[in-house]
Amino acid sequence: MQPIRDVLTIGETMVIFQSNQIGSLENTTSIFPKIGGAESNFAIGLARLGETVEWISKLGNDSFGSLILKRIKGEGVITNNTIFSDEGPTGLLFKEQITPDQLNVYYYRKNSAASFMSKELLDNISFENFKFLHVTGITPALSKSCYELTMQAIKLAKQNNVKIIFDPNIRFKLWSKERAFQVLHEIALLSDYILIGEEEAIFLTNLTDRLAMCKSLYSQSNKVIVLKCGADGAYVFNGQLHHVPGFPVKTIVDPVGAGDAFDAGFTHGLLQGKELIECARIGNAMGALVIQQYGDIEGLPTSDVLYRFLENRIETDVIR
């Protein structure tokens, strides 16, 4: 029998090529390989906080796939059910920081190994061993089989009383707005916690008022809604709206990965039995810390760093 594990997450991780300087890639003299993917960012964030988390994916049978698996496994994330495949290569992503406020992302992930993930990946998973299933709107956007995988995971989680944490993480480069709207609403209805960015909530509700957006999402799922609002922090709605202020950051180096870091911090709070407001506060702290370094995962803190930050014993601009 498998040991009890805290969280299961499923999704594609890519090798990210990124420069540590500002400017167009055509004028960049050096770029560095990193790794990133919403689900593995989330998993690594939890693992660094001491939680037990498993990440499932399909990687290309190439050097990039090997790099990803070694890095994620080295962070303490369980990868026993992640496999290598010859069906496609490992996906790649390039980040281009044109100005401090303008970031371009280029995907090279069409027909990647992960896009061939299917529900058979779940054959050896015992869902009764998990407390939470974390899903995003990225995995079902990759392909029809990835959509089926996501829905099967949700079905098995519900059959085993596993709570579902959903981050829409909308990527319009991967599917049409019409399909995204349909599938994301389908998943939201089945979720226990919806951790959603403000722009995503506007898209899914056709509303702009924060309270109205939360009420709309809540009326559909009757669960906990967490609206992520960047520098303004987060709003938690479970019948009443609670604002949880964010943490000031003097310099934002790389905004990508902040939402995944928030999700990891929020889930960590749930696992530690914290109240929802404190869960969101932990999530805000994680987001504030991760955006001060280049890369999706490089700024994810250990538990010691996180709690020193929360206790105001360190300043944000000295975490490097």
Steps between C-alpha positions, in 0.01 A plus 500: 500500500621851415570732794265789570592798286376852528445622146487370143549726198517424129644711219768592251836643598723664242860608480501880515767702325536842656754779509587686817507827309234734366447513125388314191620143454641595160751721682566264789845341509423228755198311629484245777293181533258484790183298551141603547143383480206608714454160661867427570550858625219433744643159596850636561356784706324249724801268522726785614250565778528141616179363350469167320394550139497288185528638147396293198598577143640370174845616391677469169768232487768766460751700701243768582270238651786361707588849623141562611459170682832532683418851612146428621596173667796676661258748660337214689191470280378142445533412129443122503220516242661750263617326184722560198346467154610492136164640388631856501781720631514684830334839467704820497421858600690823443456808719578843356512788748463795262470757782455466877123509435474305175564126486446285191464122522557272199379138516650208307273231638268393220502118474732481798526178698272645768227572246467122460422447868187290549293362784710181497756701696269458798494118490747465789372790709312425823291810553403402853859584597463870421341795678490740205501483121639814337390567141548793264336609179824439314500120491153460343598760238792292369296236316182294508676219688634750756147630553380142556789444742404809700134403525585142596729625776219721631255209485732270696577774751131554569441127540770497770402823681813678380453877498557672166704820473453672164702780345364590154843625385351603167731469197319633194793397280398139564127506417210718394323730741175311440652163590685647797180655636314170472764272653608735778140538615462122489801454728403789729165335572682193630763681706520565873744793483523734202820708502452743216670811365293816464520512118401133484201568724392787273516261203303222671230721654473794259510723809757748632394562860702277732216412734269429207759277335550300818126466555453381142770234527378400847140463385619251239719289729394596856864458603791722601594767246836674522547798268869577439555872439878545476634787706158547660523154653208260493129481578357192668129428457316222680167677530667821619780698336828544687787710367850370577757774421808419296863561594682798346782414262743772393617333180321236297759301307284230341121486556452152351437235763344730760158335470645151532697610806179640651325168439782312673491731799121484527502120479778483757278700731213258446724203573617667820142560615515880465194720464419610144617858561838378621523260205457797267757703696751218458414490129559874469839465667602220265405711199692800630814293550499317167469809278832636626710248309526395137327170431177332603637306797829661600339733754276241666595510869567231756275490803759683710529788253123522455420523870779747571352717225149464644630602841657813346850396596633539146438757228381401155792664321765283668353166389703405195 
